[in-house]
């Protein structure tokens, strides 16, 4: 595995951000994007803790999903 992708959403109700890995049960959240980057790295390290190093993701990609409402 060379890459793991997280779908990132801004929490409109409470503020902050949530991230969920595509294809894995890895979820995390933070108050800002910098905190989210740190939490995502830690979550990936914890999830793949017992996996051999050559089978861990080499790249973590954050895909920011943005919902936008336009009035007609």
Secondary structure, 3 states (H helix, E strand, C coil): CCEEEEEEEECCCCCCEEEEECCCCCEEEECCHHHHHHHHHHHHHHHCCCCCHHHCCCEEEEEEECCCCCCC
